Amino acid sequence: MTATQDEIVEQVLNRRGRRRDQLVQILREVQAHTHWLPRELLARIGAALGLSAAVVEGVAGFYRFFHLQPVGRYHLLFSDNVIERQAGSHVLARDLCRRLWIEPGKVSEDGLVSVGFCSDIGLGDQGPALLVNQHQVLTRLDSQRIYEIADLVRAQVPAAQWPAEWQRVDDQVRRADVLLGAPPAQGEAIRAALARGADATLQELRQSGLRGRGGAGFDTALKWTLCRQAPVPEGGTRVVVCNADEGEPGTFKDRVLLRRHFDAVLEGMTVGAFVLGARQGFVYLRGEYRWMLEALEAVLAARRAAGLLGLRIAGQAGFDFDVAIHLGAGAYVCGEESSLIESLEGKRGTPRIRPPFPVECGYLGQPTVVNNVETWCAAAQIAQHGGAWWAGLGVPGSSGTKIHSVSGDCERPGLYEYPFGVTVAQILADCGASEVQAVQVGGPSGQTLAAHEFGRRIAFDDVPTAGAFMVFDARRDLFEVARGFAHFFAHESCGFCTPCRVGTELIVRRMDKLAEGHGSLFDEAELRDLDRLLHGSTHCGLGATAANPLRHTIDRFRPAYLRRLQSPDFVPGFDPDAELASARRVTRRHDPDDELAHAPRIAP
């Protein structure tokens, strides 16, 4: 480690208080200067925090945005969302590699550039898109922009000086309702809650029927009540956390809420802190949204200056609460609340064994409420306007509104907010979709619906959703869609439990085998068995839902599979003779069938 690197590490460690729970943030800030994390640097950080080098390296190796091997000074990652793949992202990536004379996933010989892929970066409505050094995004890529990017990289023009138009991110709000259409939140909900009191505010939340908007749909008032009832360790506090790690492919609603309505998010968190008696809050911001960090920090500073965060909020003595932004480092599993808390504590984002639940024992052993970005926005509206008002929106059991991230084969991608109860067909009509073959609601862990199901309603008792709404018209091969998501889940498995770690990889291998033309009815049976295995035996929700795209497409779009399942008998996934061809050439043998025909048989 060089003297300069040592100085950087010291500065970051001091800024982060040399705290073990800040490890992920320390690694992130150090790597921003060093570009990658060599082993001696990890050992230096570990020694300063009282951790072994193995522990630090284990944390760094868990997150895909930490690099244990060198990457280019320009590290370009194309978003691998299925929608962007269909829009030509892989073709553009190959073109860029060709122009830069490098291979995908490799670093150029001079260390200048590397090109690769990462999972969905929340820009599926304006892709193909890519990340530059995880700090900037480029949208609406085409062949001309790829040509110009290659020139700028070769000229070593700093990415911050690249054309601003390339980095334009539009909100694309197509239909706004009570959340997306709300005016800026500047303390109205906080003052309403203070006037009403903590107990009465919780009762309003209970009356509203608000359920979590992150996908699980858990009763929000019940979650807050359980946290409120949990004992607080001596010297501790209750904690509120905003889960802004929207890693579900096809979802980008939180991106827009954070950019347009971060005040409302913080307002809802502050109301929650008042009800719970919490003094500490976190926004867990996904690493793919690093480009928004400075703007969000500015909103925090403005609210502190206005007396809406910090000490004596809204002039109320003893009401002290502040929020810090914790940036993730690229791990889909951290969208699960216990994984998120592990990451907040500077650890690998491995899901916890429950009980205890986070509301009882969460961040650093303290009672913790974790809610989604959209849920906190809704809580602010309920605090201001009352529970009966919110309950009057939507349908019984699914009160309020829901924001949908619409992308894919439609004329008007973007955000659409409706009261619960809207039909899939209505959303398709509003976004200008035609000849639709399938819609994936809720992302790959949700449901893939066929045309005869478009009359179904978006509601917790019919079609629940975390927010993704991906449209596939008649041109699309649903087998390839499902195969892409199989690769996504295998890549994002945290590896903690064997059924998920191994099962997702076996699904990938089996589907790749079908794609290569070696399918049989035997493979279909194996895929169905793997689906059952994952659905009933994995440690967390990632593994339990990993086979959803497979199950839904193989049942609803069976012709896409039958084309690849022609043989009634087992077909091997490779040609043994072809595999042995090079060995035969070396040994000058010309008996291509001899090894198979005369191989010795081992008695059972």
Summary of the structure (lengths in Angstrom):
residues: 604
radius of gyration: 25.6
end to end distance: 57.8
largest distance: 90.4
contacts: 2120
relative contact order: 0.09
helix: 48%
strand: 15%
